[in-house]
Amino acid sequence: MTHSIRTTREHPSRRTLLGGAALAAFTVATGTATATATGTVNAAAAISPATWPTQFPLPDGFLPEGIAIGRKPYAYMGSRANGAIYRTDLRTGEGGILFAGATGLVAVGLKLDSDGLLYVAGNTGVARTHDSRTGNVVATHQLSEATGHFINDVALLGDRAWFTDSRAAALYGVPRGRSGAVRTLPLTGDWVQLPDVNNANGIVGTPDGRALIVVKSNPGELYKVNTRTGHATRITLAGATNVVNGDGLYRIGRTLYVVQNRLNLISVFHLDSTSTTATLTGTITDPRFDVPTTAARFANRLYLVNARFTSPQTPETTFTGVAVPI
């Protein structure tokens, strides 16, 4: 789960990135240099003091996977258990249920738009939009049949919210706003759909705002996708063999962060000018990682949710969100 900075678009840009103060040092698993973002931190950095908590609790049994952050210091996280949405104030670490969810609902990847709409991937062929102030469902979008599909993550690019399907070779474009037809974009080119595993997962826009980058969790590949044709070009990895277990993507300029969930790792890549080569520049690890799935940014921190896929998924299982500096 993942949010891009768009440099070209028809609508006002989504300025979700605010600057901030640095946190404590973190482990860089490849090399000794700190993995940093390419780009300038916003001058409003002073609003994010280093005293803000770097870990916060989620409800027991919540089963989180997605996280979204907008211009304000609030994180929105979705539940695989019942589609609930939880909102945390990043300044205090305190939060509460924004949307209670219901039996049969799922919330995985999320993205928050500047108009206050929260786009939610719903797994079983469904995407929803919520009012981020009230939590109310604004619209439900049937993207595919319920069975044989896994609507997993979402990115905002141009006039659409683009959703991945981990079990089918297609992306789905939902108009940003409150109306309009859904567009199904079959994946072609270098894309080969593998049976019985999760394929497309995290998604983010390219630095030029003209295409999408999609991670294929198995066997761990990155692709650049043309949003007009669906042609997918496999991105060449330099310094890394693969990005297996790749889940959420987050991009700042040409710096691409790939969350590799079961490896408890974030791989940091530098994209070339065409977004067809990604060079590994470092990795981020943290002892608090417990199968982190997706990431969102506020100031100079990445916030992640621990899905704890390797732990019992019961009503008593505890869950947290954590922050690491970038």
Number of C-alpha atoms within 10 A of each C-alpha: 30 30 32 27 23 23 14 14 14 8 10 10 15 20 14 22 23 23 20 21 17 16 17 8 10 15 17 18 16 15 11 9 11 18 23 14 19 13 10 10 15 14 10 12 17 13 14 20 14 16 10 15 15 20 17 18 15 23 18 14 17 26 30 31 29 33 31 29 27 23 16 12 18 19 23 23 32 29 25 23 21 17 26 24 28 22 24 22 17 22 16 15 18 14 18 13 16 19 19 14 19 11 9 11 16 26 31 30 37 33 27 26 24 13 11 14 21 23 31 32 30 29 24 22 19 23 29 20 25 20 18 21 11 9 20 13 14 15 15 14 15 14 22 19 11 13 10 13 20 25 30 32 35 32 30 27 28 20 14 17 21 28 31 28 27 27 21 20 19 19 25 21 23 26 17 20 16 10 9 10 9 16 14 16 19 16 21 17 13 14 21 12 19 15 9 9 12 20 28 32 27 32 34 29 27 27 25 17 16 17 20 24 26 30 29 28 24 19 16 17 22 28 23 26 27 18 18 9 12 21 18 23 19 21 20 18 19 14 12 13 11 17 22 20 25 31 31 34 30 25 28 21 18 20 23 27 26 30 32 23 24 19 16 19 22 28 23 24 25 23 22 13 12 12 21 16 19 23 17 20 21 22 20 22 16 15 8 15 22 23 22 30 33 35 30 29 29 25 24 24 23 18 23 29 29 24 27 22 16 9 11 11 16 12 12 11 14 19 19 21 25 21 25 22 22 17
